[in-house]
């Protein structure tokens, strides 16, 4: 009886971790590819001197971002982004 309970707890824990990871990934994806804003959870790995363009990495995913991040830019935010999941490019978004 104890092994079944332990297995159930392990599986439940894994499901919770997967759901949380998926939520974090989807939130960052949505902000960048649809809202054209910088990610919340992915951290900058390599950035340019414009205050935001560069590569942002999260757990199992990353973004290459180009944008207008200087205070004097007329239309601030992300202008072009590439979304990678486990090293494969899945989406490229360009703001018109």
Backbone bond lengths (Angstrom), bond angles and torsions (degrees), N, CA, C in turn:
res aa  C-N    CA-C-N  psi(-1)  N-CA   C-N-CA  omega(-1)  CA-C   N-CA-C  phi
1 X - - - 1.445 - - 1.524 110.76 -
2 X 1.327 118.35 -36.12 1.459 122.51 -178.19 1.521 113.11 -67.63
3 X 1.334 116.88 -35.26 1.468 119.77 179.93 1.522 112.14 -67.96
4 X 1.332 116.34 -35.94 1.471 119.93 177.88 1.526 110.63 -65.04
5 X 1.315 115.21 -43.32 1.469 120.11 -179.98 1.524 110.22 -63.77
6 X 1.323 116.83 -42.41 1.472 121.32 179.46 1.531 110.76 -64.07
7 X 1.331 116.83 -44.52 1.466 121.26 179.25 1.530 110.34 -62.12
8 X 1.316 117.14 -40.35 1.460 121.51 178.75 1.522 110.59 -63.13
9 X 1.313 117.08 -42.35 1.462 120.87 178.67 1.522 111.94 -65.01
10 X 1.319 116.98 -40.84 1.469 120.88 179.33 1.525 110.07 -64.49
11 X 1.321 116.41 -45.93 1.466 120.22 179.66 1.524 110.39 -64.05
12 X 1.332 117.22 -42.50 1.469 120.72 177.78 1.523 110.88 -61.23
13 X 1.322 117.05 -42.66 1.467 121.05 177.87 1.517 112.22 -61.55
14 X 1.336 116.92 -43.02 1.472 120.98 178.18 1.524 111.32 -63.62
15 X 1.314 116.65 -41.22 1.467 120.16 178.90 1.525 110.36 -63.41
16 X 1.329 117.49 -42.23 1.467 120.97 178.74 1.525 110.78 -62.58
17 X 1.329 117.19 -43.29 1.470 121.16 178.43 1.527 110.84 -62.21
18 X 1.325 117.37 -43.04 1.467 121.10 179.84 1.530 110.93 -64.92
19 X 1.325 117.53 -40.41 1.466 121.13 179.66 1.531 110.49 -65.51
20 X 1.332 117.28 -43.55 1.469 120.78 178.93 1.523 110.23 -64.09
21 X 1.340 117.66 -46.13 1.468 121.29 178.90 1.530 110.86 -59.99
22 X 1.329 116.60 -43.21 1.468 120.37 179.27 1.525 110.78 -62.05
23 X 1.317 117.04 -42.64 1.463 120.82 179.25 1.515 112.21 -61.96
24 X 1.328 116.59 -43.11 1.471 121.33 178.83 1.528 110.22 -63.33
25 X 1.318 116.72 -45.83 1.461 121.44 -179.26 1.530 110.90 -63.49
26 X 1.314 117.13 -45.11 1.465 121.27 -179.10 1.530 110.74 -65.47
27 X 1.323 117.84 -39.70 1.467 120.44 178.82 1.523 111.00 -61.48
28 X 1.337 117.53 -48.70 1.466 120.10 178.40 1.529 111.12 -62.92
29 X 1.324 116.80 -42.88 1.468 120.84 178.40 1.528 110.40 -58.36
30 X 1.317 116.95 -47.75 1.462 121.14 -177.15 1.524 111.30 -63.77
31 X 1.334 117.18 -42.90 1.473 120.83 179.79 1.519 111.14 -60.44
32 X 1.316 117.00 -41.36 1.465 120.01 -175.06 1.526 112.02 -82.20
33 X 1.319 117.97 -50.40 1.466 121.09 -172.39 1.520 114.05 -81.91
34 X 1.337 118.47 -19.16 1.461 120.35 -179.41 1.522 112.69 -120.26
35 X 1.319 117.46 -34.55 1.455 120.76 179.67 1.517 113.19 -96.21
36 X 1.332 116.71 -12.22 1.464 124.23 -179.51 1.527 111.96 53.55
37 X 1.335 115.00 45.72 1.456 123.06 175.44 1.527 108.83 -120.84
38 X 1.315 116.63 164.55 1.462 120.44 177.85 1.523 110.85 -70.05
39 X 1.354 117.59 154.79 1.465 120.49 -178.87 1.529 112.38 -70.14
40 X 1.329 115.65 158.44 1.459 121.88 178.16 1.523 110.62 -90.70
41 X 1.335 117.70 -44.56 1.460 121.96 -171.71 1.525 114.50 -99.82
42 X 1.322 118.47 -29.29 1.463 120.81 178.30 1.530 108.60 -73.12
43 X 1.314 116.03 139.94 1.465 120.77 -177.33 1.524 109.96 -104.16
44 X 1.338 117.26 147.85 1.467 119.39 179.36 1.523 111.04 -68.26
45 X 1.332 115.91 128.66 1.459 121.25 177.44 1.523 110.23 -99.75
46 X 1.311 116.24 -43.93 1.469 122.90 177.12 1.522 106.35 -139.69
47 X 1.323 116.90 123.28 1.459 118.81 -179.92 1.523 110.80 -128.96
48 X 1.321 114.70 156.61 1.459 121.73 177.28 1.528 108.64 -88.23
49 X 1.312 116.47 176.63 1.467 121.50 -178.66 1.528 113.09 -81.99
50 X 1.333 117.87 6.36 1.464 119.56 -178.57 1.530 112.92 -89.09
51 X 1.315 117.55 3.46 1.449 120.70 175.32 1.509 116.03 94.29
52 X 1.341 119.09 5.54 1.454 117.73 179.92 1.515 116.81 -176.67
53 X 1.323 119.54 -25.13 1.457 120.21 179.62 1.516 109.69 -67.11
54 X 1.341 116.15 146.59 1.455 120.30 177.86 1.514 112.17 145.41
55 X 1.323 115.32 -158.35 1.458 122.60 -179.02 1.525 109.52 -105.78
56 X 1.324 115.50 130.49 1.461 122.72 177.15 1.518 108.00 -117.84
57 X 1.332 117.08 133.18 1.460 120.95 -176.55 1.521 111.48 -120.82
58 X 1.328 114.02 135.82 1.448 122.36 173.59 1.525 108.42 -120.26
59 X 1.308 117.65 -170.86 1.463 122.04 179.82 1.531 109.98 -76.92
60 X 1.324 117.30 97.45 1.459 121.63 178.71 1.517 114.86 87.72
61 X 1.317 117.85 0.62 1.457 120.41 179.33 1.522 109.47 -143.05
62 X 1.332 115.78 160.95 1.459 119.93 177.47 1.525 109.31 -154.43
63 X 1.336 114.16 164.94 1.458 122.25 179.06 1.520 108.72 -133.49
64 X 1.330 116.35 140.55 1.461 122.18 165.96 1.523 105.02 -106.44
65 X 1.329 116.01 119.49 1.459 121.07 -172.67 1.523 110.72 -119.49
66 X 1.328 115.74 138.27 1.457 122.67 168.96 1.519 105.80 -124.36
67 X 1.332 116.61 144.92 1.448 116.94 -179.46 1.504 114.82 -174.80
68 X 1.307 113.94 -175.88 1.461 123.54 177.78 1.529 107.26 -107.65
69 X 1.316 116.55 104.43 1.458 120.26 -174.76 1.526 113.61 -121.85
70 X 1.310 116.86 5.61 1.458 120.23 178.22 1.525 109.19 -86.77
71 X 1.316 118.34 149.29 1.471 120.96 -177.51 1.528 113.95 -59.00
72 X 1.317 117.02 -30.01 1.464 119.37 -177.71 1.528 113.58 -84.38
73 X 1.337 119.31 -3.61 1.465 121.84 179.83 1.524 110.64 -67.40
74 X 1.329 115.41 135.19 1.464 120.58 -176.46 1.532 112.16 -68.93
75 X 1.336 117.49 -41.78 1.458 122.39 179.39 1.533 108.72 -119.72
76 X 1.335 118.11 85.89 1.464 120.84 -175.57 1.530 112.45 -71.56
77 X 1.320 114.32 155.53 1.460 120.55 176.20 1.511 112.29 119.53
78 X 1.314 114.89 -174.21 1.466 122.44 -178.56 1.525 108.88 -72.63
79 X 1.329 116.95 133.85 1.464 120.85 176.65 1.522 111.88 -109.11
80 X 1.331 116.81 -26.81 1.463 121.29 179.67 1.522 107.99 -149.60
81 X 1.329 116.62 136.68 1.461 120.41 -179.50 1.524 110.42 -145.44
82 X 1.313 115.51 145.91 1.461 122.92 172.51 1.525 107.62 -121.67
83 X 1.344 116.77 130.21 1.458 122.85 -178.53 1.521 109.23 -106.65
84 X 1.343 115.92 126.05 1.462 122.76 179.01 1.522 109.29 -116.73
85 X 1.330 116.72 131.59 1.460 122.15 175.50 1.518 107.20 -120.36
86 X 1.319 116.10 119.72 1.468 122.84 -177.18 1.526 111.72 52.66
87 X 1.328 116.12 38.56 1.458 122.41 175.15 1.515 115.78 87.29
88 X 1.328 119.07 -7.09 1.467 121.94 179.95 1.521 109.81 -104.08
89 X 1.336 116.34 131.66 1.461 119.62 177.88 1.529 108.93 -72.55
90 X 1.334 115.44 124.07 1.454 120.47 -179.24 1.524 113.12 -107.40
91 X 1.332 117.42 -28.81 1.457 119.30 -172.84 1.522 109.79 -150.06
92 X 1.320 115.84 140.24 1.447 121.71 170.65 1.526 106.33 -125.06
93 X 1.328 116.31 127.57 1.458 121.08 -178.24 1.520 109.18 -122.09
94 X 1.333 115.94 136.77 1.463 122.13 177.85 1.516 108.24 -128.70
95 X 1.324 115.75 127.90 1.469 120.40 178.14 1.530 107.96 -83.06
96 X 1.296 116.54 132.81 1.473 121.33 179.17 1.490 111.85 -77.83
